[in-house]
Each structure stands twice: as structure tokens, then as C-alpha cells.
Amino acid sequence: MSAQPSTSVVTGTAGGGSGQRDANAVVADLIRFLETGTASDRLFAADVFADLSLPHWRVQSGTAAEVIAIRAEGHPCPGQVHVERVEQTGHGFTIEFEERWEDGGQRWYCREMIRADVTDGRIAEMSIYCTGDWDEAKQREHAQAVRLIRA
């Protein structure tokens, strides 16, 4: 795993109650899944609901297998995740991150934010917001047109 949360605000247990997995373990499993495409058996509830919003499209799924398939279709190659922020919520966590990967001879980029509800130590529901995938030309165009105050 190439990234750790840049802020250590995720504390306690995922889903509440004694004996539950630490919330940091769920976040670490999610990052590993995003980087490798391989989900641990403990990452998602079997009936996890996911709502993915892209710039011009929206996709939903209702099972762990569907979440994994959507990810494999959209990001078939392994990559690196840079976590900008993780915060615990009353029901789980939010995570803000950038991804970079290689596919078709190009280096790709996107920014995402996920709100995840965790029950019994597994992600039970999540909303995912993605900028869409930027190829090298889009990244160059953006770099020439916009000065970011914080990178």
C-alpha cells in the first residue's frame, strides 16, 4: 500500500461495539482494494450499496461482487492512491484521495471522495464522487490553464 491517511482522525471501531475491526483497518483495506483491484473478504458487506457519480454518468450496485466488477471495468490496472484526508463520521468515514495509474501507454489521473457507512466492520454503503479519468492530454491542458493554490 503506497498511502496512509494524512490525518490520523480515524479512531475507534468500525460500526461500533466491542470486538469490531478498527476503522483504520477498514480504510487500509479500501486503499489496498483501490490500488490493486483485490478486495479482502472483510472489506464489503455482501449486500453493500454503492452509488458512483461521474461527470456525465451515474452507476449503482447492490452487492460486493457488483462493486468489484464496476471497479475492474473502470480501473482495470493497478495504481497508486494518495490520501489527502480521512475523517471518521458517526456511521463510518469519508476519504478524499487522488489516483494515478498506467493504461494504454498513458499515465492517468483522477480525484475522488468516498463517504462510507460501516456496519460490523465492513463497508455497508458508500457514495463515490469522481472527477472522471484524465489522460495525459487533459492533465497538460489543466496544468496550462489553472494554477492550483494547493496541490
Secondary structure, 3 states (H helix, E strand, C coil): CCCCCCCCCCCCECCCCCCCCEHHHHHHHHHHHHHHCCCCCCCEEEEEEEEEEECCEEEEECCHHHHHHHHHHHCCCCEEEEEEEEEECCCEEEEEEEEEEEECCEEEEEEEEEEEEEECCEEEEEEEEECCCECHHHHHHHHHHCCCCCC
